[in-house]
């Protein structure tokens, strides 16, 4: 998960959110591994087995604007013990500097290069793409930091804006509306163009319920227009390529992706060839019997941790 970039709650409960991910499995990578689902209390219980930790943000480090109790101290302990600890998050809607301030405020100490986001993965991929005038789904009030080299127009309520651009970037849904989604779908249906999705999350759990994330709108667009978006972020591999590039050497068997989502964190870690640990007591599956959803999805993590 990312940071829960949409400010509003949608109509989905956890069961429906899980089903939404299952319904788009044809657009996700295929399951590559079958973990043992060893049940353990927290990150400390796997510390001796692992040298490198890739940590999702939401549901692992924080819930909304609050750090999960005890986790800043636990992460600091891993770092002090010489473990390599990186954030690997589908946080595309926020500038990198914003995230660094947030994590510091929450009590975490990460070097800027060790915070790997789907925003970084998208921007890295765009360097190899032709220069295009892009319409962007994002909150303009957050500014253009990290986006300075792109020719972008923020999408709002003017239909002509949608028709004038050469492609679309979907990175943040905080101020996205159903009317804007309808304009986007109509414009793409009439004139198909590339769609790049910087956050594959369909939902993100927040204190008040699930928020609707860019992945939800992207999958709807694909269903209704036939245009296949390109996704950047977990579970897709490019974000892990950026994470691996930060490591001098590493052993996949002693590297673990830790997250609260089967379809993004755990599936993504398996595709990347590393160990996986699902957080059962916070985030997506908080309060649920996670084992039944593991069975339904066929996505089996190596470890199931009650808390980070």
C-alpha positions in Angstrom: 0.0 0.0 0.0 0.9 3.6 -0.4 -0.2 6.4 2.0 -3.9 6.3 1.4 -3.8 9.3 -1.0 -7.5 9.7 -1.5 -9.1 11.9 1.2 -12.5 10.3 0.9 -14.0 7.0 1.8 -15.5 4.8 -0.8 -18.3 2.3 -0.5 -16.1 -0.9 -0.2 -15.7 -2.9 2.9 -12.7 -5.2 3.3 -14.4 -8.2 1.7 -15.4 -6.1 -1.3 -12.0 -4.6 -1.6 -10.4 -8.1 -1.6 -12.9 -9.1 -4.4 -12.0 -6.0 -6.4 -8.4 -7.1 -6.5 -9.4 -10.7 -7.4 -11.5 -9.4 -10.2 -8.4 -7.8 -11.9 -6.0 -10.7 -11.4 -5.8 -11.0 -15.2 -3.9 -7.6 -15.2 -1.6 -8.6 -12.3 1.5 -10.8 -12.5 0.9 -14.5 -12.0 1.7 -16.1 -8.6 5.3 -17.4 -8.6 5.8 -18.9 -5.2 4.0 -20.7 -2.4 5.2 -19.6 1.0 4.9 -21.6 4.2 2.8 -18.9 6.0 4.8 -19.3 9.2 2.9 -17.4 12.0 5.1 -15.1 14.1 4.5 -12.1 16.3 6.5 -9.3 14.7 9.5 -8.2 12.7 11.9 -9.0 15.5 11.0 -12.7 15.1 12.5 -12.8 11.6 15.4 -10.5 12.2 17.9 -13.3 12.5 16.7 -14.8 9.2 16.9 -11.6 7.2 19.6 -9.1 6.3 17.4 -6.7 4.1 13.9 -5.5 4.8 11.7 -3.8 2.3 8.9 -2.2 4.3 5.6 -1.0 2.9 4.4 2.2 4.5 0.7 2.2 5.2 -0.2 -0.7 7.5 3.4 -1.3 8.3 4.9 2.0 9.4 1.8 4.1 10.0 -2.0 4.3 9.9 -2.9 7.7 8.4 -0.9 10.3 10.1 0.1 8.2 13.1 3.0 5.8 13.5 2.0 2.3 14.6 2.9 2.0 18.3 6.4 0.5 18.8 7.3 0.3 15.1 9.7 3.3 15.0 11.6 1.7 17.8 11.6 -1.7 16.1 12.8 -0.3 12.8 15.5 1.7 14.6 16.6 -1.5 16.3 16.9 -3.3 12.9 18.9 -0.5 11.6 21.2 -0.5 14.7 21.7 -4.2 14.3 23.1 -3.6 10.8 20.1 -4.6 8.8 19.4 -2.8 5.5 16.0 -1.3 5.8 14.2 0.5 2.9 10.7 1.7 2.3 9.1 0.3 -0.9 5.7 2.0 -1.2 3.0 2.8 -3.8 3.1 6.4 -2.7 2.9 8.2 -6.0 0.7 11.2 -5.2 3.1 13.0 -2.9 6.5 14.7 -3.7 9.5 12.8 -2.3 10.3 15.7 0.0 6.8 15.5 1.5 7.3 11.9 2.3 10.7 12.4 3.9 9.2 15.1 6.2 6.3 12.8 7.1 8.5 9.8 8.0 10.7 12.0 10.1 7.7 13.4 11.9 6.5 9.8 12.6 9.8 9.0 14.2 11.6 7.1 11.3 15.1 7.8 10.0 15.5 6.9 6.4 18.0 8.3 3.8 16.1 9.9 0.9 17.5 7.3 -1.5 16.2 4.5 0.6 12.6 5.6 0.2 11.6 3.8 -3.0 8.1 4.8 -4.3 5.9 4.0 -7.3 6.3 7.7 -8.1 10.1 7.1 -8.6 9.4 4.0 -10.7 7.0 5.9 -13.0 9.4 8.8 -13.4 12.3 6.5 -14.1 10.3 4.7 -16.8 9.2 8.0 -18.4 12.8 8.9 -19.1 12.8 6.2 -21.8 9.5 7.3 -23.3 9.0 9.9 -26.1 8.4 13.4 -24.9 4.6 13.9 -24.6 2.2 16.4 -23.3 0.6 14.5 -20.4 -2.6 15.1 -18.6 -2.1 14.2 -14.9 -4.5 13.0 -12.2 -3.0 14.6 -9.1 -3.5 17.3 -6.6 -2.1 20.4 -8.1 -1.9 22.0 -4.6 1.0 19.6 -3.8 3.0 21.4 -6.5 5.3 20.1 -9.3 8.2 18.8 -7.2 9.8 15.8 -8.9 7.7 16.6 -12.1 9.7 19.6 -13.3 11.0 17.9 -16.4 7.6 16.8 -17.7 5.2 18.7 -19.9 2.1 18.2 -17.8 -1.4 19.7 -17.5 -3.4 19.0 -14.3 -6.8 17.4 -15.2 -9.9 19.1 -13.8 -13.3 19.8 -15.3 -12.6 21.2 -18.8 -13.2 18.5 -21.4 -10.9 20.2 -23.9 -7.9 19.6 -21.6 -8.4 15.8 -21.8 -8.6 15.9 -25.6 -5.5 18.1 -26.0 -2.9 15.9 -24.4 -0.9 13.0 -25.8 -1.2 10.7 -22.8 -2.2 10.4 -19.1 -0.5 10.0 -15.8 -2.6 8.7 -12.9 -0.7 9.3 -9.7 -3.0 10.7 -7.0 -6.8 10.5 -6.5 -7.3 12.8 -3.5 -9.4 15.3 -5.5 -10.5 13.0 -8.4 -14.2 12.9 -9.0 -16.7 10.7 -10.9 -17.3 13.5 -13.4 -13.6 13.8 -14.1 -13.3 10.0 -14.5 -16.2 10.2 -17.0 -14.3 12.9 -19.0 -11.2 10.8 -19.0 -12.9 7.6 -20.2 -14.8 9.5 -22.9 -11.7 11.2 -24.2 -9.7 7.9 -24.3 -12.5 6.0 -25.9 -12.7 8.6 -28.7 -8.9 8.8 -29.1 -6.9 6.0 -27.4 -3.6 7.2 -25.9 -1.1 5.8 -23.4 -2.1 5.7 -19.8 0.6 5.4 -17.1 -0.5 4.5 -13.6 1.8 5.5 -10.7 -0.1 3.8 -8.0 -1.6 0.4 -8.7 -3.5 0.3 -5.4 -7.2 -0.1 -5.7 -7.9 0.9 -2.2 -6.0 1.9 0.9 -7.3 1.4 4.5 -7.5 4.5 6.6 -8.9 5.3 10.1 -12.3 6.0 8.6 -12.5 3.2 6.0 -11.0 2.4 2.6 -10.0 5.2 0.3 -10.2 4.9 -3.5 -6.8 4.9 -5.1 -5.6 5.5 -8.7 -5.5 1.7 -9.5 -9.3 1.6 -9.0 -9.9 4.3 -11.6 -7.3 2.8 -14.0 -8.9 -0.7 -14.0 -12.3 0.9 -14.6 -10.9 2.8 -17.5 -9.4 -0.3 -18.9 -12.7 -2.2 -18.6 -14.7 0.5 -20.3 -12.3 1.7 -23.0 -10.2 -1.4 -23.8 -7.0 0.7 -23.3 -4.5 -1.3 -21.2 -2.7 1.0 -18.7 0.9 0.6 -17.8 1.3 0.1 -14.1 4.3 1.2 -12.0 4.6 0.1 -8.4 3.8 -3.1 -6.5 3.2 -5.8 -7.6 4.9 -4.9 -10.8 8.7 -5.4 -11.0 10.1 -2.0 -11.8 9.8 -0.6 -8.3 11.8 -3.6 -7.0 14.5 -3.0 -9.6 15.0 0.5 -8.1 15.1 -1.0 -4.6 17.7 -3.6 -5.7 19.8 -0.9 -7.3 20.3 0.7 -3.8 21.9 -2.5 -2.5 25.6 -3.3 -2.9 24.9 -7.0 -2.6 22.0 -9.0 -1.3 20.8 -12.6 -0.9 17.1 -12.9 -2.1 16.6 -15.7 0.5 17.6 -13.2 3.2 15.6 -10.3 1.8 12.0 -9.8 2.8 9.1 -7.6 1.5 6.8 -6.7 4.4 3.3 -5.4 3.7 -0.4 -5.6 4.6 -1.7 -6.5 1.1 -1.6 -9.9 -0.6 -2.2 -8.5 -4.1 0.5 -5.7 -4.0 3.1 -6.3 -1.3 3.2 -10.1 -1.1 2.6 -10.8 -4.8 5.1 -8.2 -5.7 7.7 -9.6 -3.4 7.2 -13.0 -4.8 7.6 -11.7 -8.4 10.8 -10.0 -7.3 12.2 -13.3 -5.9 12.4 -12.3 -2.3 10.8 -13.6 0.9 7.5 -12.1 2.0 5.8 -11.3 5.3 2.2 -10.3 5.5 1.0 -8.0 8.4 -2.2 -9.5 9.6 -3.3 -7.2 12.5 -3.0 -3.8 10.9 -3.9 -2.3 7.5 -5.9 -4.2 4.9 -6.8 -7.3 7.0 -7.1 -5.7 10.4 -9.7 -7.6 12.4 -10.1 -10.3 9.8 -9.2 -14.0 9.5 -6.3 -13.5 7.1 -5.9 -17.3 6.4 -9.2 -17.5 4.5 -8.1 -14.7 2.2 -4.7 -16.3 1.6 -6.5 -19.5 0.6 -8.9 -17.7 -1.6 -6.3 -15.8 -3.4 -3.6 -18.5 -3.7 -1.0 -15.9 -2.6 0.9 -17.5 0.2 3.5 -15.4 2.1 6.5 -16.9 3.8 5.6 -15.3 7.1 2.4 -14.0 8.7 3.1 -11.4 11.3 0.5 -10.2 13.8 2.1 -6.8 13.9 5.1 -5.0 12.3 
